[in-house]
Amino acid sequence: MGLTIHGKTVGNIGLGMMNLTLRPTRIPDEQIFATIKAALETGSNYLNASEFYGAPDHNSLTVLNKYFDKYPEDEGKFVINAKGCLPNFAPDNSPASVKTSIGNSVRLIGGKGRIDQFEPARNDAAVDVEVALKAIGEHVETGDIKGITLSEVNAETIRRAAKIANIEAVEVELSLWELAPLENGVAKVCAELGIPLLAYSPLGHGVLTGKVNKPSDIPEGDFRRTIPRFQGEHFKANIRLVREVEKLAAKKGTTPAQIAINWLLALARRPGMPTVVPIPGASSPAQVRENTVEIDLTDADMVEIDLILEALPVAGDPYGAHQMGFLSR
């Protein structure tokens, strides 16, 4: 795709950093550093980070700070997208919250200019997008951050935002497990305006890897246990989609995860679609290497997937009731 952001070319597949630090059991810094290094080596240099991906003293921004201390030669080789404005996991896009969140993010990562893109993590119904963007834009002017992106907003909000600011990307959940951006106008408006989509959870919160075969495979305390799609009759219905993806993967000699990720790349080549950059999570170099293998999904493969999706629509909401209230779809 050759997407260039602030003078840096990024690979077709990025890295979502949530799984590195927002987890019940902390993994060693050396493993985190090796995972980030593998992302760079595979061209997966578009990083999606956040101040709330972990504890105040151990999150995706603090580990990037440490990583650059260890590998100063790698600074400037990544494009870093950072989410914020989610105090206590509830959206607050007021100017005061924007100032606090950006200031904290800059401090955590270790200085001005390291964050290429900043985005409010969710739409705030109490704050007009124009107000939030004006506040974020002030930090672009001072050099705290370089650019502005949006996350989980609807098509109307994207149009309004693009009238007053340069929106460099829109982050949405998009996968074989979640098709909402293809149905609610978000992908369409991004294509019209030339705005790339960052596709988070391209593996359906891990289910499209084929490694979650029953709800009990999800550890206690894992947020996925609150998602209706992973519960009861919904899961029984939804696992059929995973089985079909596994069959296609076996036929192609690849993994289900690689089918899911490359479906997004192939989807972006269809007429009327924007650039799509999948940002799968990973917590080891091996996972990064698996996720960044690009395979050829033919037109026939894509038609086969279309038929699977039509026959086996995913059942249940993508989040619990509380989180669904923060989605602007």
C-alpha positions in Angstrom: 0.0 0.0 0.0 2.9 2.3 0.6 1.2 4.4 3.3 3.4 7.3 4.4 2.7 9.2 7.6 4.8 12.2 8.7 7.5 11.1 6.2 7.7 7.5 7.4 6.5 4.6 5.3 4.6 2.0 7.3 4.0 -1.7 6.5 0.7 -3.1 5.4 0.1 -4.6 8.8 0.6 -2.8 12.2 0.9 -3.9 15.8 -1.7 -3.4 18.5 0.1 -3.0 21.8 -2.7 -3.7 24.2 -1.8 -7.4 24.8 1.8 -6.5 25.8 0.8 -4.6 29.0 -2.9 -4.8 29.7 -3.0 -8.3 31.0 -3.5 -10.1 34.3 0.1 -11.4 34.4 2.9 -9.1 33.5 5.4 -10.4 30.9 9.1 -9.5 31.1 10.3 -6.3 29.6 12.8 -8.3 27.5 9.9 -10.2 25.9 8.1 -6.9 25.2 11.2 -5.4 23.7 11.8 -8.5 21.5 8.2 -8.3 20.3 8.5 -4.6 19.4 11.9 -5.4 17.6 10.2 -8.2 15.7 7.5 -5.7 14.6 10.2 -3.4 13.2 12.0 -6.3 11.5 8.9 -7.5 9.7 7.9 -4.0 8.6 5.0 -3.9 11.1 6.1 -0.5 12.3 2.7 1.2 12.8 2.1 0.9 16.5 -1.2 1.4 18.3 -0.5 2.4 22.0 -2.3 4.0 24.9 -1.8 5.5 28.3 -4.5 3.1 29.6 -3.0 -0.1 28.2 -1.8 -1.2 31.6 -0.9 0.4 34.9 0.3 4.0 35.3 3.9 2.8 35.7 3.7 0.0 33.1 1.7 0.6 29.9 2.4 0.6 26.2 3.9 4.2 26.3 6.2 3.5 29.2 7.6 0.4 27.6 8.2 2.3 24.4 10.1 4.9 26.4 12.2 2.1 27.8 12.6 0.5 24.4 13.9 3.7 22.9 16.4 4.0 25.8 17.6 0.5 24.9 17.5 1.0 21.1 17.9 4.7 20.5 18.7 4.0 16.8 15.1 2.8 16.4 13.5 6.1 17.4 11.9 7.6 14.3 11.4 4.2 12.6 7.9 3.7 13.9 4.7 5.5 13.5 3.1 5.7 17.0 -0.6 6.1 17.3 -1.8 6.7 20.9 -5.3 6.7 22.3 -6.4 8.6 25.4 -9.3 10.6 26.9 -10.7 7.6 28.6 -10.4 8.3 32.4 -11.8 5.4 34.4 -12.6 3.8 31.1 -15.4 6.3 30.3 -14.9 8.8 27.4 -14.2 12.5 28.3 -13.2 14.5 25.3 -13.5 17.9 27.0 -10.6 20.4 26.4 -9.4 19.8 30.0 -9.4 16.0 29.5 -7.6 16.4 26.2 -4.9 18.5 27.9 -4.5 16.1 30.7 -4.4 13.0 28.5 -2.0 14.3 25.9 0.3 15.8 28.7 0.3 12.4 30.4 0.9 10.5 27.2 3.9 12.7 26.2 5.3 12.3 29.7 4.9 8.5 29.7 6.6 8.1 26.3 9.4 10.4 27.3 9.1 13.7 25.5 7.4 15.8 22.8 7.2 14.7 19.2 7.4 10.9 19.8 3.6 10.5 19.3 2.8 10.7 15.6 -1.0 10.5 16.1 -3.3 11.0 19.0 -6.9 10.1 19.2 -9.7 10.1 21.7 -10.5 6.5 22.4 -14.2 6.8 22.1 -16.8 9.4 21.1 -18.0 11.6 23.9 -21.7 12.4 23.4 -21.4 15.4 25.7 -18.6 17.1 23.7 -18.9 18.1 20.1 -16.1 16.7 17.9 -15.2 20.2 16.8 -14.5 21.2 20.4 -12.3 18.1 21.0 -10.4 18.6 17.7 -9.7 22.3 18.5 -8.2 21.2 21.8 -6.1 18.4 20.2 -5.0 20.7 17.4 -3.4 23.1 19.9 -1.1 20.3 20.9 -0.2 19.7 17.3 0.8 23.3 17.1 3.0 23.1 20.2 4.7 20.0 18.9 3.5 17.7 21.7 2.0 15.4 19.0 2.2 15.4 15.2 -1.3 14.5 14.0 -4.9 13.7 14.8 -6.8 10.4 14.4 -10.3 9.3 15.5 -11.6 6.1 17.1 -15.0 4.4 17.0 -16.9 7.3 15.5 -19.8 7.3 13.0 -19.8 8.5 9.4 -21.4 11.8 10.2 -18.8 12.6 12.9 -16.0 11.7 10.4 -17.4 14.2 7.8 -17.7 16.9 10.4 -14.2 16.3 11.7 -12.7 16.3 8.2 -14.1 19.8 7.6 -12.0 21.4 10.3 -8.9 19.1 10.7 -6.6 16.8 8.8 -7.8 13.4 10.0 -5.0 11.0 9.4 -6.8 7.7 10.2 -9.9 6.3 11.8 -9.6 3.3 14.1 -12.5 0.9 14.2 -13.1 -2.7 15.0 -13.2 -4.5 11.7 -12.8 -8.2 11.1 -14.6 -11.3 9.9 -16.1 -11.2 13.4 -17.2 -7.5 13.2 -18.5 -6.0 9.9 -20.1 -2.9 11.3 -17.8 -0.3 9.5 -18.8 -1.9 6.1 -22.5 -1.6 6.9 -22.8 1.8 8.7 -21.1 4.1 6.2 -17.8 4.5 8.0 -15.7 2.6 5.4 -17.5 4.4 2.6 -16.9 7.9 4.0 -13.3 7.1 4.7 -12.8 6.0 1.1 -14.4 9.2 -0.2 -12.2 11.4 2.0 -9.0 9.3 1.5 -8.7 8.5 5.2 -7.2 5.1 6.1 -8.9 2.7 8.5 -7.0 1.1 11.4 -8.6 -2.2 11.9 -8.3 -3.2 15.6 -9.1 -6.7 16.8 -8.7 -8.2 13.3 -8.6 -11.6 14.9 -11.9 -11.1 16.7 -10.3 -10.9 20.1 -8.4 -14.0 19.4 -11.3 -16.3 18.3 -10.2 -16.2 14.6 -6.9 -17.8 15.6 -8.8 -21.1 16.1 -7.4 -21.3 19.7 -10.6 -20.4 21.5 -12.9 -23.4 21.0 -15.2 -23.0 24.0 -16.0 -20.2 26.4 -13.9 -21.9 29.2 -10.8 -21.5 27.1 -11.0 -17.8 28.0 -9.1 -17.2 31.4 -11.0 -16.0 34.4 -10.9 -12.2 34.6 -10.4 -11.8 30.9 -12.7 -9.1 29.5 -13.8 -11.3 26.7 -16.0 -13.2 29.2 -18.2 -10.1 29.3 -18.8 -10.1 25.6 -22.1 -11.6 24.5 -20.5 -13.2 21.4 -18.4 -15.4 23.6 -21.3 -16.6 25.7 -23.8 -19.5 25.6 -25.8 -20.0 22.4 -24.1 -17.0 20.7 -20.7 -18.7 21.0 -22.1 -22.0 19.7 -23.4 -20.2 16.6 -20.3 -18.1 16.1 -17.8 -20.9 16.3 -19.2 -22.2 13.1 -17.7 -19.2 11.3 -14.3 -20.0 12.8 -14.5 -23.6 11.6 -15.1 -22.4 8.0 -12.1 -20.1 8.2 -10.0 -23.0 9.4 -11.1 -25.1 6.4 -10.0 -22.3 4.0 -6.7 -21.9 5.9 -6.0 -25.7 5.5 -6.8 -25.5 1.8 -4.4 -22.5 1.4 -1.7 -24.0 3.6 -1.8 -21.1 6.0 -3.2 -20.3 9.5 -6.7 -19.0 10.3 -5.1 -15.9 11.7 -3.4 -15.2 8.4 -6.6 -15.7 6.5 -8.4 -13.2 8.8 -5.7 -10.5 8.6 -5.2 -10.9 4.8 -8.9 -10.8 4.2 -8.7 -7.1 5.4 -5.9 -6.4 3.0 -7.8 -8.0 0.1 -10.9 -6.1 1.2 -9.1 -2.8 0.8 -8.4 -3.6 -2.8 -12.1 -3.7 -3.7 -13.6 -0.6 -5.4 -15.0 1.9 -3.0 -12.9 0.8 0.0 -10.3 2.9 1.8 -6.8 1.7 2.8 -7.1 -0.7 5.7 -4.2 -1.4 8.1 -4.9 -4.3 10.4 -3.3 -3.9 13.8 -3.4 -7.3 15.4 -2.1 -7.7 18.9 0.8 -9.9 19.8 2.8 -10.7 22.9 5.8 -12.5 21.4 8.0 -12.3 18.4 6.6 -15.5 17.0 3.1 -14.1 17.0 4.3 -11.0 15.2 5.9 -13.1 12.6 2.8 -15.2 12.0 0.5 -12.1 11.9 2.7 -10.3 9.3 2.8 -13.0 6.7 1.0 -11.7 3.6 -0.7 -14.3 1.5 -2.6 -14.1 -1.8 -6.3 -14.3 -1.3 -7.7 -14.7 -4.8 -11.0 -13.4 -6.1 -12.4 -16.9 -5.7 -11.2 -17.0 -2.1 -12.9 -13.7 -1.4 -16.2 -14.9 -2.9 -16.0 -18.0 -0.8 -15.5 -15.8 2.3 -18.4 -13.6 1.2 -20.7 -16.7 1.1 -19.5 -17.8 4.5 -20.2 -14.5 6.1 -23.6 -14.3 4.5 -24.5 -17.8 5.7 -23.0 -17.5 9.2 -23.6 -13.9 10.5 -22.0 -13.4 13.9 -24.6 -13.5 16.8 -24.5 -11.2 19.8 -23.2 -7.7 20.6 -19.4 -7.1 20.2 -19.3 -5.7 23.8 -21.3 -5.8 27.0 -24.0 -3.2 27.6 -21.8 -0.7 29.4 -19.2 -0.6 26.6 -21.8 -0.6 23.9 -23.0 2.7 25.3 -19.7 4.2 24.3 -19.8 3.1 20.6 -21.0 5.7 18.1 -22.2 3.4 15.3 
